Amino acid sequence: MINETDDYLFAETFYPGEIFVYTNGESWQLGVVKSKRDDSVYFCYYHTGDTAAATPVFNMHKLDNAYYPPLRFAKTYLSDIEV
C-alpha cells in the first residue's frame, strides 16, 4: 500500500517559476515554485510577501493552462525568480 509519504515517488517534477494548485483538505490555492528542496518538497510562494513555504509535492498539482496566468499574479511572483 502506498501512503502520502511515498507519493513523491510518483509525483511530477516542478520547476522554478511554475504556477500550480496547492490543495490541503478543502483549501485550494495558486502557488509559484521558488526552488526545489528535495524530491518531495519545494519552496513555494502563495502571496505577495517574500516568504516561501516548504510544500510537500503530493499537495501540488499541475495546471493545464499555466501558460496563461493572470497578469498581476505573474508580475508579482515571476519577476524575481531565476530560471
C-alpha positions as CSV (number, residue, x, y, z in Angstrom):
1,M,0.0,0.0,0.0
2,I,1.2,3.5,-0.9
3,N,0.7,6.3,1.5
4,E,1.2,10.1,1.3
5,T,4.9,9.9,2.2
6,D,5.5,7.6,-0.8
7,D,3.5,9.7,-3.2
8,Y,6.6,11.7,-4.1
9,L,8.0,8.6,-5.9
10,F,5.3,9.1,-8.5
11,A,4.9,12.8,-8.4
12,E,5.6,15.1,-11.3
13,T,8.6,17.4,-11.3
14,F,8.0,21.2,-10.9
15,Y,10.4,24.0,-12.0
16,P,11.2,27.4,-10.6
17,G,8.5,29.9,-11.8
18,E,5.9,27.2,-12.5
19,I,2.4,28.0,-11.3
20,F,0.5,25.2,-9.7
21,V,-2.6,24.5,-7.5
22,Y,-1.9,23.6,-3.8
23,T,-4.5,21.5,-2.1
24,N,-4.9,20.9,1.6
25,G,-8.2,19.5,2.5
26,E,-10.9,22.0,1.4
27,S,-8.3,24.7,0.8
28,W,-7.1,25.3,-2.8
29,Q,-4.6,28.0,-3.6
30,L,-2.5,29.1,-6.5
31,G,1.2,29.0,-5.8
32,V,4.5,29.6,-7.6
33,V,7.6,27.4,-7.2
34,K,10.6,29.3,-5.9
35,S,13.0,26.3,-5.6
36,K,13.3,22.6,-5.1
37,R,14.4,21.4,-1.6
38,D,14.5,17.7,-2.4
39,D,12.4,15.2,-4.4
40,S,9.4,15.5,-2.1
41,V,9.4,19.2,-1.0
42,Y,9.5,22.5,-2.9
43,F,9.7,26.1,-1.6
44,C,6.7,28.0,-2.9
45,Y,5.2,31.4,-2.9
46,Y,1.5,31.8,-2.1
47,H,1.1,35.6,-1.6
48,T,2.9,38.8,-2.4
49,G,5.3,38.5,0.6
50,D,8.9,37.5,0.3
51,T,8.5,34.3,2.4
52,A,8.4,30.9,0.7
53,A,6.7,27.9,2.4
54,A,8.0,24.4,2.2
55,T,5.4,22.4,0.3
56,P,5.1,18.6,0.0
57,V,4.9,17.6,-3.6
58,F,1.8,15.4,-3.0
59,N,-0.2,18.6,-2.3
60,M,1.0,20.2,-5.6
61,H,-1.0,19.8,-8.9
62,K,0.0,21.0,-12.3
63,L,-2.2,23.4,-14.3
64,D,-3.1,22.6,-17.9
65,N,-3.3,26.3,-18.7
66,A,-0.4,27.6,-16.6
67,Y,1.0,29.4,-19.6
68,Y,-1.8,32.0,-19.2
69,P,-1.6,33.3,-15.6
70,P,-3.4,36.5,-14.6
71,L,-1.1,39.4,-15.4
72,R,-0.9,40.7,-11.8
73,F,-0.1,37.3,-10.4
74,A,2.7,36.8,-13.0
75,K,4.2,40.3,-12.3
76,T,4.2,39.7,-8.6
77,Y,5.7,36.2,-8.5
78,L,7.8,35.7,-11.7
79,S,9.8,38.9,-11.7
80,D,12.3,37.8,-9.0
81,I,12.7,34.1,-9.9
82,E,15.9,33.0,-11.6
83,V,15.3,30.1,-14.0
